[in-house]
Amino acid sequence: MDARRKPARVVVLYNHSERLVKGEPQDLLADQGVIACAHAIADALTSEAVSVVLVPVTGDVEMALEPFPPTEWVVFNLAEGLEGRLFEEVRMAWALEAMGYRFTGADAAALALSTQKARSKEALARAGVATPAWRLFRHPEEVTEVSVEGLPFPLIVKPVAEDASLGVGAESVVHSLQGLRERVAYVVERYRQAALVEEFIDGREFNISVWGEPPEVLPIAEIDFTAFDGPYDRIVSFAAKWESESFAFNNTPVMCPARVSPALERRIRETALAAWKAMGCRGYARIDMRVSPQDVPYVIEVNCNPDLSPDAGFFRAVTEAGHSYQSMVLKILEISLEHKASYDRDSTVERRQSDSGRHGAGGRLQTDGDRLRRGTLERVS
């Protein structure tokens, strides 16, 4: 073994918030889901005799990681920020990069691009990836007949910088100018951010999980909306994802693998890979699409670092590909160990296109990871 290479130990990093600075009280359910996922991943690694420590972030990520030097620890990054603050997930990833850690999943640049839905749609459009027509509104007074010209009703309204379907419910689909103003007002006031308004694609909805380098498309999943009579009720709302007692939660089963024609499957896979490249994804991601009656796949969201819980869609696709939960977690970790330190003078896009593991001046900034150290799980509170 090269003397410069040290065995890796694993920090499972996750957020733990007791309140939110914006949004609805029930939005904390998504935060609690991250905590449960962190424990599931730590248990999976421990069952494989990997040395693991659970580290909740309740304040500064720099202080939380102080006992775990980056030359000895790899971060399994589940941190999504604290108290619902905007772009905290991105800031934490930038901090991990700056401190020299290897970590699972997307880098900060990809997280920033995918989190800001308007910019992600611009990036998709530049790459020739179909995405629903859209506008961005900062205030309900901006909603006029002129400002929505060319954007046909019905429309769907979302916070521009949230994931996990926060702020998305039955009321998000609007059919009139007044309804649009009211929903934009709700998003701006409740979530303290601009509202993304996009064309509602009346069609089938698919989740496409992708991982690895080169990226591998896992079995395609489709949301089954047959329990909903109205076409505009067929959305993956916050309730459908998180409220276990709701009708939406209990009546949106997922079919994986999806039943699609070979031609449509090919288009969906090609679109998923094009979206992965446009966002600069790394490690693992999930691409959500709506497919029109004309079989055109429209990307509605790219989820870098999607939910890895045992009951989540990514693991469902992984299962169909023949993996166990433990092997999924280990593979995601191993993917992160394959990435070289990339703090050089090149642009972010150029760094992703080349395997540069060295500083522009020629010096390696971080000791490479090696095998996973056998050990036990520690919990840090």
C-alpha positions as CSV (number, residue, x, y, z in Angstrom):
1,M,0.0,0.0,0.0
2,D,1.2,3.5,-0.9
3,A,2.4,5.2,2.4
4,R,0.6,8.3,1.4
5,R,-2.8,6.5,1.4
6,K,-4.6,6.0,4.7
7,P,-7.6,3.9,5.4
8,A,-10.9,5.8,5.5
9,R,-13.3,6.3,8.4
10,V,-16.7,7.6,7.8
11,V,-18.6,10.6,9.2
12,V,-22.4,10.4,8.5
13,L,-23.2,14.1,8.4
14,Y,-26.8,15.3,8.7
15,N,-28.9,18.3,9.8
16,H,-31.0,18.3,12.9
17,S,-33.4,21.3,13.3
18,E,-36.0,21.9,15.9
19,R,-37.7,24.8,14.2
20,L,-38.0,26.5,10.8
21,V,-37.4,30.1,9.8
22,K,-39.9,29.9,7.0
23,G,-42.5,27.6,5.4
24,E,-45.2,25.5,7.1
25,P,-44.8,23.7,10.5
26,Q,-45.3,20.3,8.8
27,D,-42.2,20.9,6.7
28,L,-40.1,19.6,9.6
29,L,-41.3,16.2,8.6
30,A,-38.7,16.3,5.7
31,D,-36.0,17.2,8.2
32,Q,-37.0,14.3,10.4
33,G,-36.7,12.1,7.4
34,V,-33.1,13.1,7.0
35,I,-32.4,12.1,10.6
36,A,-33.9,8.6,10.1
37,C,-32.0,8.2,6.8
38,A,-28.7,9.1,8.6
39,H,-29.3,6.4,11.2
40,A,-30.2,3.8,8.5
41,I,-27.0,4.6,6.6
42,A,-24.8,4.4,9.7
43,D,-26.4,1.1,10.6
44,A,-25.8,-0.3,7.1
45,L,-22.1,0.7,7.2
46,T,-21.7,-0.7,10.7
47,S,-23.2,-4.0,9.6
48,E,-20.4,-4.1,7.0
49,A,-17.8,-3.6,9.8
50,V,-17.0,0.0,8.7
51,S,-15.9,2.5,11.4
52,V,-18.7,5.2,11.5
53,V,-19.6,8.2,13.5
54,L,-22.9,10.0,13.3
55,V,-22.5,13.8,13.4
56,P,-25.6,16.0,13.5
57,V,-25.1,19.6,12.5
58,T,-27.0,21.9,14.9
59,G,-24.7,24.9,14.3
60,D,-21.6,25.4,12.3
61,V,-20.5,22.5,10.2
62,E,-16.9,23.5,10.7
63,M,-17.2,23.0,14.5
64,A,-19.2,19.8,14.1
65,L,-16.3,18.3,12.0
66,E,-13.4,19.6,14.1
67,P,-12.7,16.3,15.8
68,F,-12.5,14.5,12.4
69,P,-9.6,15.5,10.2
70,P,-10.1,15.3,6.4
71,T,-7.0,13.2,6.0
72,E,-8.5,10.4,8.1
73,W,-12.3,10.7,7.5
74,V,-14.7,10.6,4.6
75,V,-18.0,12.4,4.9
76,F,-21.2,10.6,3.9
77,N,-23.0,13.9,3.2
78,L,-26.7,14.1,4.1
79,A,-26.6,17.7,5.3
80,E,-29.4,19.8,3.9
81,G,-29.0,22.9,6.1
82,L,-30.5,24.2,9.3
83,E,-33.9,25.5,10.1
84,G,-35.0,25.7,6.4
85,R,-32.5,28.5,5.6
86,L,-31.9,29.0,1.9
87,F,-28.9,27.4,0.3
88,E,-27.5,26.0,3.6
89,E,-27.0,22.6,1.9
90,V,-24.9,24.3,-0.7
91,R,-22.9,26.3,1.9
92,M,-22.1,23.1,3.8
93,A,-20.9,21.4,0.6
94,W,-18.7,24.4,-0.1
95,A,-17.3,24.2,3.4
96,L,-16.6,20.5,3.0
97,E,-14.7,21.3,-0.2
98,A,-12.8,24.1,1.4
99,M,-11.8,22.0,4.4
100,G,-10.5,19.3,2.1
101,Y,-12.9,16.5,2.7
102,R,-13.9,13.7,0.4
103,F,-17.7,13.5,0.5
104,T,-20.5,11.6,-1.1
105,G,-22.8,13.0,-3.7
106,A,-22.8,16.2,-5.6
107,D,-20.3,19.0,-5.2
108,A,-21.4,22.5,-4.2
109,A,-21.6,23.9,-7.7
110,A,-24.1,21.2,-8.8
111,L,-26.1,21.5,-5.6
112,A,-26.4,25.3,-6.1
113,L,-27.4,24.9,-9.7
114,S,-30.0,22.2,-9.1
115,T,-31.4,23.9,-6.0
116,Q,-32.2,27.2,-7.8
117,K,-34.9,25.9,-10.1
118,A,-34.9,28.9,-12.5
119,R,-31.1,28.6,-13.1
120,S,-31.4,24.8,-13.4
121,K,-34.1,25.2,-16.1
122,E,-31.8,27.7,-17.9
123,A,-29.0,25.2,-17.8
124,L,-31.3,22.4,-19.1
125,A,-32.5,24.6,-21.9
126,R,-29.0,25.5,-23.0
127,A,-28.1,21.8,-23.1
128,G,-31.2,21.1,-25.3
129,V,-33.1,19.2,-22.6
130,A,-36.8,19.8,-22.7
131,T,-38.3,21.4,-19.6
132,P,-41.7,23.1,-19.2
133,A,-42.1,26.7,-20.1
134,W,-41.7,29.0,-17.1
135,R,-41.6,32.4,-15.5
136,L,-40.2,33.7,-12.2
137,F,-42.3,36.1,-10.0
138,R,-40.9,38.0,-7.1
139,H,-44.3,39.6,-6.1
140,P,-47.9,38.9,-6.9
141,E,-48.2,42.4,-8.5
142,E,-45.9,41.2,-11.2
143,V,-48.5,38.7,-12.4
144,T,-50.3,40.4,-15.3
145,E,-51.8,39.3,-18.6
146,V,-48.7,40.6,-20.3
147,S,-46.2,38.8,-18.0
148,V,-47.8,35.4,-18.5
149,E,-48.3,35.8,-22.2
150,G,-47.3,32.6,-24.0
151,L,-47.6,30.6,-20.8
152,P,-50.9,28.6,-21.1
153,F,-53.0,27.7,-18.1
154,P,-53.1,25.5,-16.1
155,L,-49.9,26.4,-14.4
156,I,-48.1,25.0,-11.4
157,V,-46.5,27.2,-8.8
158,K,-43.5,26.2,-6.6
159,P,-40.9,27.9,-4.4
160,V,-37.9,28.5,-6.5
161,A,-35.3,27.1,-4.1
162,E,-36.8,24.2,-2.2
163,D,-36.8,20.5,-2.6
164,A,-38.8,17.6,-1.1
165,S,-42.0,19.1,-2.5
166,L,-42.0,21.9,0.1
167,G,-44.7,24.3,-0.8
168,V,-46.4,22.0,-3.3
169,G,-50.0,21.0,-2.8
170,A,-53.3,20.7,-4.6
171,E,-53.5,24.5,-4.5
172,S,-50.3,24.8,-6.5
173,V,-52.1,24.0,-9.8
174,V,-53.8,27.2,-10.9
175,H,-56.3,27.9,-13.7
176,S,-56.7,31.7,-13.8
177,L,-54.7,34.9,-13.4
178,Q,-56.3,35.6,-10.0
179,G,-55.5,32.1,-8.8
180,L,-51.9,32.6,-10.0
181,R,-51.6,35.8,-8.1
182,E,-52.8,34.2,-4.9
183,R,-50.4,31.3,-5.1
184,V,-47.5,33.5,-5.9
185,A,-48.4,35.6,-2.9
186,Y,-48.5,32.4,-0.7
187,V,-45.0,31.3,-1.9
188,V,-43.4,34.7,-1.5
189,E,-44.9,35.4,2.0
190,R,-44.6,31.9,3.4
191,Y,-41.3,30.7,1.9
192,R,-39.6,34.1,1.6
193,Q,-38.5,33.6,-2.0
194,A,-39.6,34.0,-5.6
195,A,-42.2,31.7,-7.1
196,L,-41.4,29.5,-10.1
197,V,-44.4,29.3,-12.3
198,E,-44.3,26.6,-15.1
199,E,-46.6,25.0,-17.6
200,F,-48.4,22.0,-16.2
201,I,-47.6,18.9,-18.2
202,D,-50.7,16.7,-18.2
203,G,-49.1,13.3,-18.5
204,R,-47.2,10.5,-16.8
205,E,-44.6,11.1,-14.2
206,F,-41.3,9.2,-13.9
207,N,-38.4,9.2,-11.5
208,I,-35.0,8.2,-13.0
209,S,-32.2,7.3,-10.6
210,V,-28.7,7.6,-11.9
211,W,-25.3,6.9,-10.2
212,G,-21.7,6.2,-10.8
213,E,-18.9,7.3,-13.2
214,P,-19.6,6.9,-16.0
215,P,-23.3,7.4,-15.0
216,E,-25.6,4.4,-15.0
217,V,-29.3,4.8,-15.4
218,L,-31.1,2.5,-12.9
219,P,-34.5,0.9,-13.6
220,I,-37.1,3.6,-14.4
221,A,-39.9,4.2,-11.9
222,E,-43.4,5.7,-12.6
223,I,-45.8,7.3,-10.1
224,D,-49.2,5.6,-10.3
225,F,-51.9,8.3,-10.2
226,T,-54.9,6.1,-11.1
227,A,-56.6,6.8,-7.7
228,F,-57.0,10.5,-8.7
229,D,-59.9,11.3,-11.0
230,G,-58.8,14.8,-11.9
231,P,-55.7,15.2,-14.1
232,Y,-54.6,18.3,-12.1
233,D,-54.6,16.4,-8.8
234,R,-52.0,14.1,-10.2
235,I,-48.9,15.6,-8.7
236,V,-46.3,14.5,-6.2
237,S,-47.3,16.9,-3.4
238,F,-45.7,17.4,0.0
239,A,-48.5,15.3,1.5
240,A,-47.7,12.5,-1.0
241,K,-44.1,12.4,0.1
242,W,-44.3,13.0,3.9
243,E,-47.8,12.9,5.4
244,S,-48.4,9.2,6.1
245,E,-52.0,9.6,7.0
246,S,-53.0,11.5,3.9
247,F,-54.9,10.2,0.9
248,A,-52.1,11.3,-1.5
249,F,-49.4,9.4,0.5
250,N,-51.4,6.2,0.5
251,N,-52.5,6.4,-3.1
252,T,-49.4,7.3,-5.1
253,P,-47.7,3.9,-5.4
254,V,-44.6,3.6,-7.6
255,M,-44.2,1.1,-10.3
256,C,-40.6,0.0,-10.8
257,P,-39.7,-0.9,-13.4
258,A,-42.1,1.2,-15.3
259,R,-44.1,-0.2,-18.2
260,V,-42.9,1.8,-21.2
261,S,-42.3,1.1,-24.8
262,P,-38.7,0.5,-25.9
263,A,-38.7,3.8,-27.8
264,L,-40.0,5.8,-24.8
265,E,-37.6,4.1,-22.5
266,R,-34.7,5.1,-24.7
267,R,-35.9,8.8,-24.8
268,I,-36.2,8.8,-21.0
269,R,-32.8,7.4,-20.5
270,E,-31.2,9.7,-23.0
271,T,-32.9,12.7,-21.4
272,A,-31.8,11.6,-17.9
273,L,-28.2,11.4,-18.9
274,A,-28.4,14.8,-20.7
275,A,-29.8,16.4,-17.5
276,W,-27.2,14.7,-15.3
277,K,-24.5,16.2,-17.6
278,A,-26.1,19.7,-17.7
279,M,-26.3,19.9,-13.9
280,G,-22.8,18.5,-13.4
281,C,-24.1,15.7,-11.2
282,R,-21.7,13.5,-9.3
283,G,-22.2,10.3,-7.3
284,Y,-25.9,9.8,-7.5
285,A,-29.0,11.8,-8.5
286,R,-32.7,11.4,-9.4
287,I,-34.2,13.1,-12.4
288,D,-38.0,13.7,-12.3
289,M,-39.9,14.0,-15.6
290,R,-43.4,14.4,-16.9
291,V,-44.0,12.8,-20.3
292,S,-46.6,14.4,-22.5
293,P,-49.3,12.5,-24.4
294,Q,-46.9,12.9,-27.4
295,D,-44.2,11.0,-25.5
296,V,-42.0,14.0,-25.0
297,P,-40.0,13.7,-21.7
298,Y,-39.9,17.1,-19.9
299,V,-37.5,17.4,-17.0
300,I,-39.2,19.1,-14.1
301,E,-36.5,18.7,-11.5
302,V,-33.0,17.3,-11.0
303,N,-32.4,16.1,-7.5
304,C,-28.8,16.0,-6.5
305,N,-28.3,13.9,-3.4
306,P,-31.9,12.5,-3.3
307,D,-33.4,10.7,-0.3
308,L,-31.6,7.4,0.4
309,S,-34.0,6.1,3.0
310,P,-35.0,2.4,2.8
311,D,-38.5,3.4,1.6
312,A,-37.4,6.0,-0.9
313,G,-37.4,5.9,-4.6
314,F,-33.6,5.7,-5.2
315,F,-33.3,2.5,-3.2
316,R,-36.3,1.1,-4.9
317,A,-34.5,1.5,-8.2
318,V,-31.3,0.1,-6.8
319,T,-33.2,-2.9,-5.5
320,E,-34.5,-3.6,-9.0
321,A,-30.9,-3.4,-10.2
322,G,-30.0,-6.2,-7.8
323,H,-28.4,-4.3,-4.9
324,S,-29.1,-4.6,-1.1
325,Y,-29.3,-1.5,1.1
326,Q,-25.9,-2.2,2.4
327,S,-24.3,-2.6,-1.0
328,M,-26.0,0.6,-2.2
329,V,-24.5,2.6,0.7
330,L,-21.1,1.0,0.2
331,K,-21.1,1.8,-3.6
332,I,-22.0,5.4,-3.0
333,L,-19.2,5.7,-0.5
334,E,-16.7,4.0,-2.9
335,I,-17.7,6.4,-5.7
336,S,-16.7,9.3,-3.4
337,L,-13.4,7.7,-2.7
338,E,-12.7,7.5,-6.5
339,H,-12.9,11.3,-6.9
340,K,-9.6,13.1,-6.8
341,A,-9.1,16.4,-5.0
342,S,-9.9,19.0,-7.6
343,Y,-8.9,22.4,-6.1
344,D,-7.0,23.6,-9.1
345,R,-7.2,26.7,-11.4
346,D,-9.6,25.2,-13.9
347,S,-13.3,26.1,-14.0
348,T,-15.8,23.8,-12.3
349,V,-17.0,22.4,-15.7
350,E,-13.4,21.7,-16.8
351,R,-12.6,20.0,-13.6
352,R,-15.5,17.6,-14.0
353,Q,-14.4,16.8,-17.5
354,S,-10.8,15.9,-16.4
355,D,-9.6,13.7,-13.6
356,S,-7.4,16.3,-12.0
357,G,-6.3,15.3,-8.5
358,R,-3.7,18.0,-8.1
359,H,-3.4,21.7,-7.3
360,G,-2.5,23.9,-10.3
361,A,1.0,24.2,-8.8
362,G,1.4,20.4,-8.8
363,G,0.9,19.6,-5.2
364,R,-1.7,17.1,-3.9
365,L,-4.0,18.8,-1.4
366,Q,-5.5,15.7,0.3
367,T,-4.4,12.2,1.1
368,D,-6.3,9.7,-1.0
369,G,-8.8,7.4,0.6
370,D,-8.2,3.7,0.6
371,R,-10.0,0.7,2.1
372,L,-12.8,1.3,4.6
373,R,-11.6,0.7,8.2
374,R,-13.3,-2.1,10.1
375,G,-14.8,-0.9,13.3
376,T,-17.9,0.2,15.2
377,L,-20.4,2.9,15.1
378,E,-20.1,6.0,17.4
379,R,-22.7,8.6,17.9
380,V,-21.9,12.2,18.5
381,S,-24.5,14.5,19.9
